[in-house]
Amino acid sequence: MSRKPLLDGGGSRAVLIGAGTFHDPELPDIPAVRRNLEDLREVLTHPVHGLLTADHCQILADPADQAAVGVALTAAVREAEDLLLVYYCGHGVLDDTGVLHFALTGTDAEHVGFSAIHVDLVKRMVGSARAKARVLLLDCCFSGQAVTVMSNRRSLALGQLDLTGTYTLTSTPATALSHAPLGARNTAFTGALLNALRMPGPLTLDQIHRHIDQELVGRGLPRPQRRSVGTAGNLTVTRGPIKPPPPPAVAELSSRQGLRPATSRSHKKAPSATAKTGRALLAMLPLVLLPGSTYAPEAPDSFLDATRVVAGVWKDDGNRNNAADSSYNEDVIRGLLALAGFKRDITFKKVAREDAIRTLVSNGVHIAGTLGITASRESQVDFVGPLASARLGVLVRHQERGVEKTSDLSGRRVCTVAGSTTLEYLKNEMGVMITAQRSLGDCLTRLYQHAVDAIVGDRLTLAGIDLAEQQGTKFVNGIRFGPRESIGFAIPKGDHDTCERLRIALQKYVGSKDWREHFSERLPLKQDFLEAQPTLEQINEVSCRASAAD
């Protein structure tokens, strides 16, 4: 697997912030926080295997107010040229509106907005850094109060922390407890991170994530959530193993029972009603940055790092003899993979549309494009999309003059693909005689044999076939009906790292001149073209949601 160059320690800076003791009795102490800071600094500044020098890695233990944090962050942001690493361990606190704050020693749980660090402040500072790579490490435990404001907001914190060029990892879904095992030297997540750093390496951030995920899930703890933006997931930031991992403390077994952090106070007051209903203490665990881990051998490297990619394209997107190229499929796959950083060989394998899912699941291809995005397909594969969206349309023989509008289809013989969403719509909504074939290529043959009067499918695909047929068919511009179908690229389910890299590449692609050229030719009508182009929000919503939900 190819690696990114190791970052330059001289141009890198780290700020390690930890809040383990609190004045407010509603925020329990976390004794392991101070040891987290010490151990992480030791790994990062190791004289042989670390990347940073001691004077480039600053610790802020139990900062009392925002000013102390601001001074340290400002200096690091100004000086970092290669890597900026910001680590926080403590309580992640939500205010009454659900906005994330990072608790400090003096934080008042009743007045979060005035006494904790607003997430936007950290975002602005980290986002303004000129560093080539920016990594935010967040190890936030909470005291067990997860109130109704957090219900069904599994990715709230991830969304608030989405910064270009960063690598983000949270310890748990938003409604789960983070763990600081009683008597253990470190919190659960940072302990797993340190174990990874002490193993042979260096590895990339994505590989570190897989190691941490394996360790925490293996101990019965919640699965960490991650988001990679840009190419940060490929970074390696340590130079190798530090020392053999220490044996786990006996008391660490308490983590299996989900115990909350220990506290030295015996006089904690009960949480107020306002605290219970107005905010939540959110467990957000670190954003990884540090390589050097063992990771599960069964977790494969991304196919984007292989020497060759096999891409599935459809047999029926060329002419009826399958002699032509698969219309725009090969072009869009090339464009997407190039923007995802793949510069090597691509082999195109023609696959029947009805065999696409089976071929992906059986590893016959690495990626298939393009395919309609449906809930049933998402249960079996991951999608990156939408690449485009289109309503249903009609293709007829070139000399046909009797089909100009939707009502002209009444009583006609139409052909579509068996098992498609188009077939289901025609059965339920249209008064037509339906012939279902194995592929659109078979429908073309039936059309030329005068066995059917028209082919019905999404306008995007039919317009491409019309281009390939070279005057043998006619795409009926005046017929546009039914629901919009979104198409995208399908990949085998479970490789979330690859899916995220392709999602970012797709956002670049749909805003490029290549996308406009491909689809302006394919969809000459302005209305079709405007409907086809997805927004960045739609791509974020649809892409990788199957694997993210696992």
Sequence and secondary structure as in RCSB ss.txt:
>XXXX:A:sequence
MSRKPLLDGGGSRAVLIGAGTFHDPELPDIPAVRRNLEDLREVLTHPVHGLLTADHCQILADPADQAAVGVALTA
AVREAEDLLLVYYCGHGVLDDTGVLHFALTGTDAEHVGFSAIHVDLVKRMVGSARAKARVLLLDCCFSGQAVTVM
SNRRSLALGQLDLTGTYTLTSTPATALSHAPLGARNTAFTGALLNALRMPGPLTLDQIHRHIDQELVGRGLPRPQ
RRSVGTAGNLTVTRGPIKPPPPPAVAELSSRQGLRPATSRSHKKAPSATAKTGRALLAMLPLVLLPGSTYAPEAP
DSFLDATRVVAGVWKDDGNRNNAADSSYNEDVIRGLLALAGFKRDITFKKVAREDAIRTLVSNGVHIAGTLGITA
SRESQVDFVGPLASARLGVLVRHQERGVEKTSDLSGRRVCTVAGSTTLEYLKNEMGVMITAQRSLGDCLTRLYQH
AVDAIVGDRLTLAGIDLAEQQGTKFVNGIRFGPRESIGFAIPKGDHDTCERLRIALQKYVGSKDWREHFSERLPL
KQDFLEAQPTLEQINEVSCRASAAD
>XXXX:A:secstr
        GGG EEEEEE    SSTTS   THHHHHHHHHHHHHT TTT SS GGGEEEEES  SHHHHHHHHHH
HHHH SSEEEEEEEEEEEE TT  EEE  TT  TT HHHHSEEHHHHHHHHHT   SEEEEEEEEE  S   GGG
TT TTHHHHHT  TTEEEEESS TTS     TT SS HHHHHHHHHHTSS    HHHHHHHHHHHHHHTT    E
EEE TTGGG   S S  S      GGGGGGGGT     S S      HHHHHH  EE B            TTS 
  GGGSSEEEEEEEGGGS TTS S  TTHHHHHHHHHHHTT  SEEEEEEE GGGHHHHHHTTS SEEEEEE  H
HHHTTEEEEEEEEEEEEEEEEETT  S  SGGGGTT EEEEETTSHHHHHHHHH   EEEEESSHHHHHHHHHTT
S SEEEEEHHHHHHHHHHHTSSEEE TT  EEEEEEEEEEEETT HHHHHHHHHHHHHHHTSHHHHHHHHHH  S
HHHHHHHS  HHHHHHHTTHHHHT 
